[in-house]
Amino acid sequence: MTLPDTDSIIFYDIPSSVPGSAWSPNTWKTRFALNYKGIPYRTEWVEYTEIASLLTSLGVEASPSPISFTLPAIYDPRTGTAMMDSLKIARYLDETYPDTPVLLPPDTRVFQHAFQDALLSAVHMKLIPLLICACVTKLNPPSEAYFREAREVTFGCTVEELSPPEKRPEQWDAVEKGFGVLASWVETAGDDRLLLTGGGPAGDASRVRHADISIAGLLIWVRAIYGEESEEWRRVKSFDGGRWKRFLDFFEQWADTSR
Ligand SMILES: N[C@@H](CCC(=O)N[C@@H](CS)C(=O)NCC(=O)O)C(=O)O
């Protein structure tokens, strides 16, 4: 593959039929990061079936984890660097563009790495059965077929069987409890903060960290897949006294999907 000759970063994201196309909680972390930092980029949309061949052609090393190649990924023509993984990308952007706001200050890196696992088990895993089942219908045909097959291998059942209607009330209860745990962590600060590192109840743009962006990624995933007016999104907005509605409202300023 010939590498594109442009100055802007190329950001690889997975398309869908939702408004604005962007839907994945993981790729949203990098989209939020690029928008927040104000770094010029353009999106290249990649179906699930093309991720491995694209990243191999860009020279990205396979991950030792069960899924070898994932998005988000970027290619930065200024440095000739290509990489995947939202945390790695955030660190690269901090180091390569030091005049932009920092997402992973060095003294927070250990905690922010650990927070990824904490957020995964407290909230992300609780959303998985519901959202995987709801996601498939929003993907384009090649991605839908790939996604169904891959998830059926992982879970040993069809994506529909992951979240049959009779199980959903209890799955939503688990999601609500998970967000409650996340809210309780933030509340230990005792100062009514919106963001993890402070900045007051209204949020403070200078305080945004990768960990906050990871939460915003989960919220925008739920909203994108179910829709702004859906009962599901309304439900999440009502959790924890409206904390998560306020949270995503604050991130709206970096939710541009036009590039
Ligand atoms: N930890 C990674 C996770 C990325 C990830 O799992 N991405 C999914 C899309 S949401 C993917 O590309 N999966 C590829 C596959 O299932 O083959 C990150 O944050 O970058």
The ligand as an SDF file (V2000), in Angstrom:
LIG
                    3D

 20 19  0  0  0  0  0  0  0  0999 V2000
   -7.2880   -1.2620   24.0820 N   0  0  0  0  0  0  0  0  0  0  0  0
   -7.5870   -1.0030   22.7520 C   0  0  0  0  0  0  0  0  0  0  0  0
   -8.8450   -1.7370   22.3650 C   0  0  0  0  0  0  0  0  0  0  0  0
   -9.2070   -1.5220   20.9330 C   0  0  0  0  0  0  0  0  0  0  0  0
  -10.2860   -2.4510   20.4220 C   0  0  0  0  0  0  0  0  0  0  0  0
  -10.6040   -3.4890   21.0280 O   0  0  0  0  0  0  0  0  0  0  0  0
  -10.8460   -2.0920   19.2410 N   0  0  0  0  0  0  0  0  0  0  0  0
  -11.8610   -2.8760   18.5920 C   0  0  0  0  0  0  0  0  0  0  0  0
  -12.9260   -1.9550   18.0130 C   0  0  0  0  0  0  0  0  0  0  0  0
  -13.9450   -1.2810   19.2680 S   0  0  0  0  0  0  0  0  0  0  0  0
  -11.2440   -3.5940   17.4000 C   0  0  0  0  0  0  0  0  0  0  0  0
  -10.5850   -2.9730   16.5900 O   0  0  0  0  0  0  0  0  0  0  0  0
  -11.4340   -4.9060   17.2830 N   0  0  0  0  0  0  0  0  0  0  0  0
  -10.9150   -5.6390   16.1550 C   0  0  0  0  0  0  0  0  0  0  0  0
  -11.5170   -7.0260   16.0310 C   0  0  0  0  0  0  0  0  0  0  0  0
  -12.4360   -7.3300   16.8060 O   0  0  0  0  0  0  0  0  0  0  0  0
  -11.0520   -7.7500   15.1530 O   0  0  0  0  0  0  0  0  0  0  0  0
   -7.6830    0.5110   22.5480 C   0  0  0  0  0  0  0  0  0  0  0  0
   -8.2240    1.2370   23.3920 O   0  0  0  0  0  0  0  0  0  0  0  0
   -7.1730    0.9630   21.5260 O   0  0  0  0  0  0  0  0  0  0  0  0
  1  2  1  0
  2  3  1  0
  2 18  1  0
  3  4  1  0
  4  5  1  0
  5  6  2  0
  5  7  1  0
  7  8  1  0
  8  9  1  0
  8 11  1  0
  9 10  1  0
 11 12  2  0
 11 13  1  0
 13 14  1  0
 14 15  1  0
 15 16  2  0
 15 17  1  0
 18 19  2  0
 18 20  1  0
M  END
$$$$
